[in-house]
Amino acid sequence: MGFLSKHYEKIILAGFLLVFIVALVYLIAVFSQSMEITEKDLTLVMRQADYSMKFDELGEETAEEGKKQYAALKDLSTAKTWMGSVNRDPDSPVSTDFILPIKAARCPHCEKIIPSMYFERKDNCPLCGGKLEQLAERKPDDMLKDADGDGMPDVFEIKHGLNPSDPGDKMTDLDGDGFPNYIEYLAETSPSDPKSRPPLAERLSLRGIRRNRIPLQLANVMTNNSEKKEEWLVQVQLQTRAKRWTTEFVKLGATLKLGSDIYKIADIDFKEEEQFDKRLNQPRQVNVSTITIQNTLKEGEEPIVVEIKKPVFENLIRIGLRDDHTERNFVAAIGDSIQIGDADTGMDKYVILSADAADSADSADAADSVGSGSVTIGEDKPEGKKFVIREKSALRAKIEEIVGEEQKRAPQMPHDMMMDGPQFPPMPGKPSRGNRTPPARFNPDF
């Protein structure tokens, strides 16, 4: 005991030294073995199946008794313990086994949960009998939050770099594509990306529909008592560049230079009809003959029938369109294509499909036949969308509608008549300057 008490520290130190030596020897042995590992030692040995293999006549593996215990999931749908989802009530249009989900909503009358099918069919509630309407899609509350009340949710404004606290950015155009931010929100396009926008056709307005006046007027057709059209004489009036009318007598087949075109008299139709003359207070025979002229410089153009003392217009209808955003004007005919846009917004190509003139100036004093109405254009691609262009563009109509609704919702200040200046009636026969609307002018060159 005396020896242990005197040398116990040396004994403990010797024990630790022995453990260290053993560990070092073990580490050297492990390192030596790892240096001897080959690729064969790392190869995984394929494990044999726990059941015997059996194949049918087609060479496909079939399950034996020993294999069936591993095919439980595969055979679960056909096992007797698995009950399929079936409608237990054949008279009920909906069914669920509490595993398959079912669309449901709360009845606004009895506040009970019922299948949404009754709302889709606009049927009555099966519990209280209340009339149901189509369900509207509802977004989460955080998607509907609108701090500035401009109609655009805060999450939408933050996403596109708008100020959710500024209602003034509602009708501004962040990306410069011509469409205000609020209209892009309604169209589900991006107000921060000029290439994500509604169709550029909505920026188009109709400036007018016109046909050029041909400087020709038929005055008379004389047969000279002959049945041969070649011997008939046609009296026409031609308008010079000085806007003066001159008279000429021509025959069938003659050519007339009218403006920049040359027309040939292709046919003459002599006809008289009985009309009542108010001055003579008796009926008389009136010459209502016509001639047919053909443009010799434009192949394939339809001939034009000219009536006595009636203005003559070209077959070609010219259509004037305007891009309200860029103020660019387009002149096109039916069948022509136009392109709208730029490198920032991208280009949209449209084809002029038809024109419907609401009114026209078909009078002897009119230089051109000009009218308003509507024009139908279509996207220049298979099954492209069609647009009707009117004097007010679709974009302008939307903006005015939105502004009008805002004015209706705005609180109206009481009108103080004492704040008004003296009121004077307009001069007789003249509209007041404030109420006078200048007549719409149509530039012949659009």
C-alpha positions as CSV (number, residue, x, y, z in Angstrom):
1,M,0.0,0.0,0.0
2,G,2.9,2.3,0.8
3,F,4.3,1.7,-2.7
4,L,1.0,2.5,-4.4
5,S,0.4,5.6,-2.3
6,K,3.9,6.9,-3.2
7,H,3.9,6.0,-6.9
8,Y,0.2,6.2,-8.0
9,E,0.8,9.1,-10.3
10,K,3.5,7.2,-12.2
11,I,1.2,4.2,-12.5
12,I,-1.7,6.3,-14.0
13,L,0.7,7.9,-16.4
14,A,2.0,4.5,-17.5
15,G,-1.6,3.3,-18.1
16,F,-2.3,6.3,-20.4
17,L,1.0,5.7,-22.2
18,L,0.0,2.1,-22.8
19,V,-3.5,3.1,-24.2
20,F,-1.8,5.6,-26.5
21,I,0.6,3.0,-27.8
22,V,-2.3,0.5,-28.5
23,A,-4.3,3.1,-30.3
24,L,-1.3,4.1,-32.4
25,V,-0.7,0.5,-33.4
26,Y,-4.4,0.1,-34.3
27,L,-4.4,3.3,-36.4
28,I,-1.3,2.1,-38.3
29,A,-3.0,-1.2,-39.0
30,V,-6.2,0.4,-40.3
31,F,-4.2,2.7,-42.6
32,S,-2.2,-0.2,-43.9
33,Q,-5.4,-2.1,-44.7
34,S,-7.0,0.9,-46.5
35,M,-4.0,1.1,-48.8
36,E,-4.7,-2.5,-49.9
37,I,-8.4,-1.9,-50.9
38,T,-9.0,-2.6,-54.6
39,E,-11.9,-1.9,-57.0
40,K,-13.2,-5.4,-56.4
41,D,-13.6,-4.7,-52.7
42,L,-15.9,-1.8,-53.5
43,T,-18.2,-3.7,-55.9
44,L,-21.7,-4.3,-54.5
45,V,-22.9,-7.8,-54.7
46,M,-26.4,-8.2,-56.2
47,R,-28.6,-9.7,-53.6
48,Q,-30.8,-12.6,-54.6
49,A,-34.6,-12.3,-54.4
50,D,-36.2,-13.7,-51.2
51,Y,-38.6,-15.7,-53.4
52,S,-38.2,-18.1,-56.2
53,M,-38.6,-16.8,-59.8
54,K,-41.1,-18.2,-62.2
55,F,-42.0,-17.1,-65.8
56,D,-45.0,-17.6,-67.9
57,E,-45.2,-18.5,-71.6
58,L,-44.5,-15.0,-72.8
59,G,-41.4,-14.8,-70.6
60,E,-42.8,-12.4,-68.1
61,E,-42.2,-12.9,-64.4
62,T,-45.2,-14.1,-62.4
63,A,-45.7,-14.0,-58.6
64,E,-45.5,-17.3,-56.7
65,E,-46.8,-17.8,-53.2
66,G,-43.6,-16.6,-51.7
67,K,-43.7,-13.4,-53.8
68,K,-47.2,-12.4,-53.0
69,Q,-46.3,-10.9,-49.6
70,Y,-44.2,-8.3,-51.5
71,A,-47.0,-7.3,-53.9
72,A,-49.5,-6.0,-51.3
73,L,-49.4,-2.4,-52.5
74,K,-49.8,-3.5,-56.2
75,D,-52.8,-5.6,-55.4
76,L,-54.3,-3.2,-52.9
77,S,-56.9,-1.7,-55.3
78,T,-58.3,-5.1,-56.1
79,A,-58.1,-6.6,-52.6
80,K,-61.4,-7.1,-50.8
81,T,-60.2,-5.0,-47.9
82,W,-60.1,-1.9,-50.2
83,M,-63.4,-0.2,-50.7
84,G,-63.6,2.0,-53.8
85,S,-65.4,5.4,-53.8
86,V,-68.9,5.0,-55.0
87,N,-72.1,7.1,-54.8
88,R,-74.2,5.4,-52.2
89,D,-77.2,7.5,-53.1
90,P,-77.9,7.2,-56.9
91,D,-80.3,10.1,-56.7
92,S,-77.7,12.5,-55.3
93,P,-75.6,14.4,-57.9
94,V,-72.7,14.6,-55.4
95,S,-71.0,12.1,-53.2
96,T,-67.9,11.7,-51.0
97,D,-66.3,9.1,-48.7
98,F,-64.5,11.7,-46.6
99,I,-61.3,10.9,-48.5
100,L,-62.1,12.4,-51.9
101,P,-62.5,16.2,-51.5
102,I,-65.6,18.0,-52.6
103,K,-66.1,21.7,-53.5
104,A,-68.4,23.4,-51.1
105,A,-69.4,26.9,-50.0
106,R,-71.5,28.5,-47.4
107,C,-75.2,29.3,-48.2
108,P,-75.8,33.1,-47.8
109,H,-79.2,32.4,-46.4
110,C,-78.9,29.6,-43.8
111,E,-75.0,29.8,-43.6
112,K,-74.7,26.0,-43.9
113,I,-72.0,24.4,-45.9
114,I,-73.4,23.0,-49.2
115,P,-71.9,21.7,-52.4
116,S,-70.8,24.4,-54.8
117,M,-72.6,22.6,-57.6
118,Y,-75.9,24.3,-56.4
119,F,-74.3,27.7,-56.9
120,E,-73.0,26.8,-60.4
121,R,-76.5,25.7,-61.4
122,K,-78.0,28.8,-59.8
123,D,-80.3,26.4,-58.0
124,N,-82.0,26.7,-54.6
125,C,-80.2,25.7,-51.4
126,P,-81.1,22.1,-50.6
127,L,-81.3,22.9,-46.9
128,C,-83.2,26.2,-46.7
129,G,-84.5,26.6,-50.3
130,G,-82.9,30.1,-50.7
131,K,-82.1,31.2,-54.2
132,L,-78.4,30.9,-55.1
133,E,-76.2,32.8,-57.5
134,Q,-73.0,32.0,-59.3
135,L,-70.0,32.2,-57.0
136,A,-67.5,34.9,-57.7
137,E,-63.8,34.1,-57.4
138,R,-62.4,35.5,-54.2
139,K,-58.8,36.3,-53.6
140,P,-57.2,36.2,-50.2
141,D,-57.6,39.2,-48.0
142,D,-53.9,40.2,-48.4
143,M,-54.3,40.1,-52.2
144,L,-57.3,42.6,-51.9
145,K,-55.8,45.1,-49.6
146,D,-55.7,48.5,-51.2
147,A,-54.3,51.2,-49.0
148,D,-54.7,54.2,-51.4
149,G,-58.1,53.0,-52.8
150,D,-57.1,53.3,-56.4
151,G,-58.4,49.9,-57.4
152,M,-55.0,48.2,-57.6
153,P,-54.1,45.9,-54.7
154,D,-51.0,46.8,-52.7
155,V,-49.3,43.6,-53.6
156,F,-49.8,44.4,-57.3
157,E,-48.4,47.9,-56.9
158,I,-45.4,46.8,-54.9
159,K,-44.6,44.0,-57.4
160,H,-44.5,46.5,-60.4
161,G,-42.8,49.4,-58.6
162,L,-45.8,51.5,-58.0
163,N,-46.6,53.4,-54.8
164,P,-49.3,51.7,-52.8
165,S,-49.9,54.9,-50.8
166,D,-50.3,57.1,-53.9
167,P,-53.7,57.0,-55.7
168,G,-52.3,59.3,-58.4
169,D,-50.5,56.5,-60.1
170,K,-53.7,54.9,-61.1
171,M,-54.0,56.6,-64.5
172,T,-50.3,57.1,-65.1
173,D,-48.3,55.0,-67.6
174,L,-45.3,53.5,-65.9
175,D,-43.8,51.6,-68.9
176,G,-44.8,54.1,-71.6
177,D,-46.8,51.7,-73.7
178,G,-49.9,54.0,-73.9
179,F,-52.0,52.0,-71.4
180,P,-52.5,53.4,-67.9
181,N,-51.4,51.3,-65.0
182,Y,-55.0,50.6,-63.8
183,I,-56.1,49.5,-67.3
184,E,-53.2,47.1,-67.4
185,Y,-54.2,45.7,-64.0
186,L,-57.7,45.1,-65.4
187,A,-56.2,43.4,-68.5
188,E,-53.9,41.3,-66.3
189,T,-50.8,42.6,-68.1
190,S,-47.7,44.1,-66.5
191,P,-47.6,47.9,-66.1
192,S,-43.8,47.7,-65.7
193,D,-43.1,45.8,-69.0
194,P,-44.0,47.7,-72.2
195,K,-44.1,44.3,-74.1
196,S,-46.8,43.0,-71.7
197,R,-49.8,45.1,-72.6
198,P,-53.3,44.9,-74.2
199,P,-53.5,44.7,-78.0
200,L,-52.3,47.9,-79.7
201,A,-55.5,47.9,-81.7
202,E,-57.2,49.4,-78.7
203,R,-55.1,52.6,-79.3
204,L,-56.5,53.1,-82.8
205,S,-59.2,55.6,-83.6
206,L,-61.0,56.1,-86.9
207,R,-60.3,59.4,-88.7
208,G,-62.6,58.8,-91.6
209,I,-63.7,56.7,-94.5
210,R,-63.5,58.2,-97.9
211,R,-63.7,57.7,-101.7
212,N,-62.1,60.1,-104.1
213,R,-64.4,62.0,-106.4
214,I,-63.8,61.4,-110.1
215,P,-63.9,64.8,-112.0
216,L,-66.6,63.5,-114.3
217,Q,-70.4,64.1,-114.7
218,L,-72.7,62.6,-117.2
219,A,-75.0,65.2,-118.8
220,N,-76.9,63.4,-121.5
221,V,-77.0,60.3,-123.8
222,M,-78.3,60.8,-127.4
223,T,-79.1,57.9,-129.7
224,N,-79.3,59.9,-132.9
225,N,-82.2,57.7,-133.9
226,S,-79.9,54.7,-134.2
227,E,-80.0,51.3,-132.5
228,K,-76.2,50.9,-132.7
229,K,-74.4,52.0,-129.6
230,E,-71.4,52.9,-131.7
231,E,-73.4,55.8,-133.2
232,W,-74.7,57.1,-129.9
233,L,-73.3,60.4,-128.5
234,V,-72.5,60.9,-124.9
235,Q,-72.3,64.4,-123.4
236,V,-70.0,64.6,-120.4
237,Q,-68.6,67.4,-118.2
238,L,-65.0,67.2,-117.1
239,Q,-63.5,69.2,-114.3
240,T,-60.1,70.9,-115.0
241,R,-57.4,71.5,-112.4
242,A,-58.7,75.0,-112.1
243,K,-62.0,73.5,-110.8
244,R,-63.8,74.6,-114.0
245,W,-66.2,72.3,-115.8
246,T,-65.9,71.8,-119.6
247,T,-68.3,69.9,-121.9
248,E,-67.2,67.2,-124.3
249,F,-69.1,64.8,-126.7
250,V,-67.6,61.3,-126.9
251,K,-68.7,57.9,-128.2
252,L,-68.4,54.3,-127.1
253,G,-64.8,53.2,-126.7
254,A,-63.4,56.7,-126.1
255,T,-60.9,57.4,-123.4
256,L,-61.0,60.2,-120.9
257,K,-58.1,61.4,-118.8
258,L,-59.6,62.0,-115.3
259,G,-57.0,63.2,-112.8
260,S,-54.1,60.8,-112.8
261,D,-56.2,57.9,-114.3
262,I,-57.4,57.2,-117.8
263,Y,-60.9,55.7,-118.1
264,K,-62.5,54.1,-121.1
265,I,-66.2,54.2,-121.9
266,A,-66.9,50.5,-121.9
267,D,-70.7,50.6,-122.3
268,I,-73.7,52.8,-122.8
269,D,-77.2,52.1,-121.5
270,F,-79.9,54.4,-122.9
271,K,-83.1,54.4,-120.9
272,E,-86.1,56.8,-120.3
273,E,-88.7,56.6,-117.6
274,E,-91.9,58.6,-116.9
275,Q,-91.7,61.0,-114.0
276,F,-94.1,63.6,-112.8
277,D,-93.0,67.2,-113.4
278,K,-94.3,69.5,-110.7
279,R,-93.7,72.6,-112.8
280,L,-95.7,71.4,-115.8
281,N,-98.1,69.5,-113.4
282,Q,-98.0,66.5,-115.7
283,P,-95.9,63.4,-116.3
284,R,-93.0,63.5,-118.9
285,Q,-90.3,61.3,-120.2
286,V,-86.9,61.7,-118.4
287,N,-83.6,60.5,-119.7
288,V,-82.1,58.2,-117.0
289,S,-79.3,56.7,-119.1
290,T,-76.0,55.5,-117.7
291,I,-72.5,54.8,-119.0
292,T,-70.0,52.3,-117.7
293,I,-66.4,53.4,-117.4
294,Q,-63.3,51.2,-116.9
295,N,-59.9,52.3,-115.4
296,T,-57.4,51.3,-118.0
297,L,-54.4,51.8,-115.7
298,K,-55.6,49.5,-112.9
299,E,-56.2,45.9,-114.1
300,G,-58.9,44.0,-112.3
301,E,-60.6,47.0,-110.9
302,E,-64.4,46.8,-111.1
303,P,-66.1,49.1,-113.7
304,I,-68.0,52.2,-112.5
305,V,-71.6,52.9,-113.5
306,V,-72.2,56.7,-114.0
307,E,-75.7,58.1,-113.8
308,I,-76.9,61.4,-115.3
309,K,-76.2,64.4,-113.1
310,K,-74.9,62.3,-110.2
311,P,-71.4,62.6,-108.6
312,V,-68.9,59.8,-109.5
313,F,-66.6,58.2,-107.0
314,E,-63.8,55.7,-107.1
315,N,-64.4,52.1,-106.1
316,L,-61.4,52.2,-103.8
317,I,-62.3,53.0,-100.2
318,R,-59.6,54.8,-98.3
319,I,-59.5,54.4,-94.5
320,G,-57.8,56.8,-92.1
321,L,-56.7,55.5,-88.7
322,R,-54.8,57.1,-85.9
323,D,-52.7,55.8,-83.1
324,D,-53.8,57.9,-80.1
325,H,-50.6,57.3,-78.2
326,T,-48.0,58.1,-80.9
327,E,-50.3,60.3,-83.0
328,R,-49.2,58.4,-86.0
329,N,-51.7,58.3,-89.0
330,F,-52.3,55.3,-91.2
331,V,-54.0,55.3,-94.6
332,A,-55.1,51.9,-95.9
333,A,-57.6,50.2,-98.1
334,I,-59.6,47.0,-97.4
335,G,-57.2,44.1,-97.5
336,D,-54.1,46.2,-96.7
337,S,-51.9,45.5,-93.6
338,I,-50.7,48.0,-91.0
339,Q,-48.2,47.6,-88.3
340,I,-48.4,49.4,-84.9
341,G,-45.8,49.6,-82.2
342,D,-42.0,50.1,-81.8
343,A,-39.0,48.3,-80.5
344,D,-40.0,48.9,-76.9
345,T,-43.6,47.7,-77.1
346,G,-43.2,45.2,-79.9
347,M,-45.1,45.3,-83.2
348,D,-48.7,44.2,-83.8
349,K,-49.8,43.6,-87.4
350,Y,-53.4,43.9,-88.5
351,V,-55.4,43.5,-91.7
352,I,-58.2,45.8,-92.8
353,L,-61.2,43.5,-93.1
354,S,-64.2,45.7,-93.8
355,A,-65.5,49.3,-93.5
356,D,-69.0,50.4,-92.6
357,A,-69.7,54.1,-93.3
358,A,-72.5,55.5,-91.2
359,D,-72.9,58.6,-93.4
360,S,-71.3,60.1,-96.5
361,A,-71.4,63.3,-98.4
362,D,-72.6,62.0,-101.8
363,S,-73.7,65.3,-103.1
364,A,-72.8,67.2,-106.3
365,D,-71.0,69.9,-104.3
366,A,-68.9,67.5,-102.4
367,A,-65.3,67.0,-103.5
368,D,-65.0,63.7,-101.8
369,S,-67.3,61.1,-100.2
370,V,-66.3,61.3,-96.6
371,G,-68.0,59.5,-93.7
372,S,-67.7,58.2,-90.2
373,G,-68.7,54.7,-89.0
374,S,-66.6,51.8,-88.1
375,V,-63.8,49.7,-89.5
376,T,-63.1,46.0,-88.7
377,I,-59.5,44.9,-88.5
378,G,-58.1,41.5,-87.5
379,E,-54.7,40.2,-86.3
380,D,-52.6,39.1,-89.2
381,K,-52.4,35.4,-88.1
382,P,-54.6,32.3,-88.3
383,E,-57.7,32.7,-86.3
384,G,-56.6,36.1,-85.1
385,K,-58.8,38.3,-82.9
386,K,-60.9,41.0,-84.6
387,F,-61.4,44.6,-83.4
388,V,-63.9,47.2,-84.4
389,I,-62.3,50.7,-84.7
390,R,-64.6,53.7,-84.2
391,E,-64.0,57.5,-84.0
392,K,-63.2,57.0,-80.3
393,S,-60.5,54.4,-79.6
394,A,-61.3,51.6,-77.2
395,L,-58.6,52.9,-74.9
396,R,-60.0,56.4,-74.8
397,A,-63.5,55.0,-74.1
398,K,-62.2,53.0,-71.2
399,I,-60.3,56.0,-69.7
400,E,-63.4,58.2,-70.0
401,E,-65.5,55.5,-68.4
402,I,-63.1,55.2,-65.4
403,V,-62.8,58.9,-65.0
404,G,-66.6,59.3,-65.2
405,E,-67.1,56.6,-62.4
406,E,-64.6,58.4,-60.2
407,Q,-66.4,61.7,-60.7
408,K,-69.7,60.1,-59.7
409,R,-68.1,58.7,-56.5
410,A,-66.4,61.9,-55.6
411,P,-68.4,64.0,-53.0
412,Q,-70.2,66.9,-54.7
413,M,-69.6,70.4,-53.2
414,P,-72.8,72.5,-52.8
415,H,-73.2,75.0,-55.6
416,D,-73.0,78.6,-54.6
417,M,-74.6,80.8,-57.3
418,M,-73.2,83.9,-55.7
419,M,-69.7,82.7,-56.8
420,D,-70.7,82.7,-60.4
421,G,-70.1,85.7,-62.6
422,P,-72.9,87.4,-64.5
423,Q,-74.5,85.1,-67.1
424,F,-75.4,86.4,-70.5
425,P,-77.4,84.5,-73.2
426,P,-75.7,83.7,-76.4
427,M,-76.0,86.0,-79.4
428,P,-79.0,85.2,-81.6
429,G,-78.1,82.9,-84.5
430,K,-74.7,82.2,-83.1
431,P,-73.6,79.5,-80.6
432,S,-71.7,80.7,-77.6
433,R,-68.0,80.2,-77.7
434,G,-68.0,77.9,-74.7
435,N,-70.7,75.6,-76.2
436,R,-69.5,75.7,-79.8
437,T,-68.1,72.4,-81.0
438,P,-65.9,72.8,-84.2
439,P,-67.1,70.5,-87.0
440,A,-65.0,67.5,-87.6
441,R,-62.7,68.1,-90.5
442,F,-61.4,65.4,-92.7
443,N,-58.0,65.9,-94.3
444,P,-58.0,64.5,-97.8
445,D,-54.4,63.3,-97.2
446,F,-55.4,61.9,-93.8
